[in-house]
Amino acid sequence: MDNPLAQSWLALSAPVAAARAAGRPLVALESTIIAHGMPYPENVRTAREVEAAIRSLGAEPATIALMGGRIRIGLSDDELELIGRSDQAHKVSRRDLPAVLASGELGATTVAGTMICAALAGIEVFVTGGIGGVHRGAAQSFDVSADLQELAKTSVAVVCAGAKSILDLGLTLEYLETHGVPVLSCGQDNFAAFYTRDSGLRADYRLDDADAQARFIRTKWSLGLAGGVVLSTPVPEAAAMPREEIDAITDQALAEAAAQGIAGKAVTPFLLSRIKALTGGRSLATNIALVKHNAEVGARLALALACV
């Protein structure tokens, strides 16, 4: 994204700056999964393991957060610890970026927020756990994640285990189709469903090879077709949860959220926490496994894109 004024808000870590100077590809990582998606200390340990997985394949991780009025592209161990321990980190999407930067407060970037910051930094690949989407009951609540609008306008490839299974996955895919966002699947024909491997819904295109994925993405952008690409890859089979079990637990957690009047940005953290409790912690283990796997897929994609 060629915007010198906006880029003046960026602060690159020394490893990220060194990787860029050496021509090594960068992989963006969000910080909301650390601050709001997992409990401490599993969140920080997972963040470090995800970064290590990306480095082991030859790319450089760039975890993104807002600190001291700057967009930090790449975090130190101490900064990962800070955002992992803090209960004061704002959840930062497109709407929230100006407020948190202007105040100088601590901000953890969502999928949408991370895409914006990655694009400003010239990073083409972003790895997350699962994208947001159309919430169940959206016909009444109009609750649609800002992630989907960002995918429609910001040219970053997002590697994920599909969309979070707490969402209406069919309507999420319909929304992406309407806005011209291609959904690729790696390893299977169908879109993944976060805790479970298969949503039962077909992705637009199946591309298992990183080189083929990179050619598709580069072709899209070279045509001037702005906007992101979703690359869905299923959670490893050994860590996947049965679809019937997670659906029943999700229904229970959604009912509890409605009964307690939980809405807006508070919904997803509440649901993930309740699902963790209701599964006896197994959902957290699945979440950790899928984001590590996504990191490997994303690193290979970043390396392939650098050659196209």
HELIX and SHEET records of a PDB file:
HELIX    1   1 PRO A    4  GLN A    7  1                                   4    
HELIX    2   2 ALA A   14  ALA A   22  1                                   9    
HELIX    3   3 THR A   32  THR A   32  1                                   1    
HELIX    4   4 ILE A   33  GLY A   37  3                                   5    
HELIX    5   5 GLU A   42  SER A   56  1                                  15    
HELIX    6   6 ASP A   77  ARG A   85  1                                   9    
HELIX    7   7 ARG A   94  ASP A   96  5                                   3    
HELIX    8   8 LEU A   97  SER A  103  1                                   7    
HELIX    9   9 VAL A  111  LEU A  120  1                                  10    
HELIX   10  10 ALA A  138  SER A  141  1                                   4    
HELIX   11  11 ALA A  146  LYS A  153  1                                   8    
HELIX   12  12 LEU A  169  THR A  178  1                                  10    
HELIX   13  13 ALA A  210  SER A  222  1                                  13    
HELIX   14  14 GLU A  237  ALA A  239  5                                   3    
HELIX   15  15 ARG A  243  ALA A  259  1                                  17    
HELIX   16  16 GLY A  264  ALA A  266  5                                   3    
HELIX   17  17 VAL A  267  LEU A  278  1                                  12    
HELIX   18  18 ARG A  282  LEU A  305  1                                  24    
SHEET    1   A 9 LEU A  10  LEU A  12  0                                        
SHEET    2   A 9 ARG A  70  ILE A  73  1                                        
SHEET    3   A 9 GLU A  60  MET A  67 -1                                        
SHEET    4   A 9 LEU A  26  LEU A  29  1                                        
SHEET    5   A 9 VAL A 125  VAL A 127  1                                        
SHEET    6   A 9 ALA A 157  CYS A 160  1                                        
SHEET    7   A 9 VAL A 229  SER A 232  1                                        
SHEET    8   A 9 VAL A 183  SER A 185  1                                        
SHEET    9   A 9 TYR A 205  ARG A 206  1                                        
SHEET    1   B 5 LEU A  10  LEU A  12  0                                        
SHEET    2   B 5 ARG A  70  ILE A  73  1                                        
SHEET    3   B 5 GLU A  60  MET A  67 -1                                        
SHEET    4   B 5 GLY A 107  THR A 109 -1                                        
SHEET    5   B 5 HIS A  90  VAL A  92  1                                        
END                                                                             
